[in-house]
Amino acid sequence: MTTATATTPLPAEPGVAIETLVGNGLKALDDYAGFTQERIDEIVAKASVAALGRHGDLARSAVAETGRGVFEDKAVKNIFACEHVTNHMAGLKTVGVIARDEINGIVEIAEPVGVVCAVTPVTNPTSTTIFKALLGLKTAIR
């Protein structure tokens, strides 16, 4: 597994830097595709906690950048996206075999569908992004 961090220096040439980032992203997707449900759930939990730790900063930025809404309301929506959504998805199988019907001989297997387009409204930019990112992680969207 290849691991890149925010401190990994990128090449100075923009085109090469972009190719490096895309290459790292594709390697990460390949690694992610092989993760177990337990590992996926751990990643979702860590992402949720990370977003929760920044809920106030994100709310402040949303109000400042859009000129819409109230900081406190945005902060509450960010907390909701982090905590409620993650708790609601806890225990939900989204990787590999997710159900078996022994009587009818049917096995349901979760498979990522590929790139998903997601619109983020100006009224809730951060909470919507948190929500969609957590869903993408949980369902192993590639």
Residue, then its C-alpha position, 0 to 999 in steps of 0.5 A: m500500500t502506498t501512503a502519501t501525506a500532506t507533507t509529502p513534497l510534490p514536484a514543482e512542475p504543475g503538470v507533473a504534480i497533478e499526475t503524481l496526485v492522480g497516480n496516488g489517488l488511483k493507487a489509494l482507490d485500488d487499496y480501498a477496494g480491498f478493505t474489509q467492512e471493519r476497515i471501512d467502518e474505522i475509516v468512516a469513524k475517523a473521518s467523522v471525528a476529524a470533521l467534527g473537530r473542525h465543525g466550527d471552523l467549517a461553519r465559520s468559513a461557510v458563512a463567510e464565503t457564501g454570505r448566507g446563514v447563521f454560524e450557529d445553525k451551520a455548526v449544528k448541521n455540521i455536527f449532525a452530519c458527523e454524528h447522526v449520519t455516522n451513527h445511523m450507518a453503523g452496522l450497515k453492511t456496504v462491502g462484499v456480501i451484504a445479504r443471503d437468501e438461502i431459500n431462493g439461493i440469492v446472494e446480494i453483493a455490494e459493488p461500488v458503482g463508480v463516480v457519483c456526481a454530487v451537487t453541493p448547495v450554497t445554503n449548506p456547503t459544509s454539512t452536505t459535503i461532510f454527509k456525502a463524503l461519509l456516504g462515499l467512504k462507507t459505500a467504497i465509491r470509486 
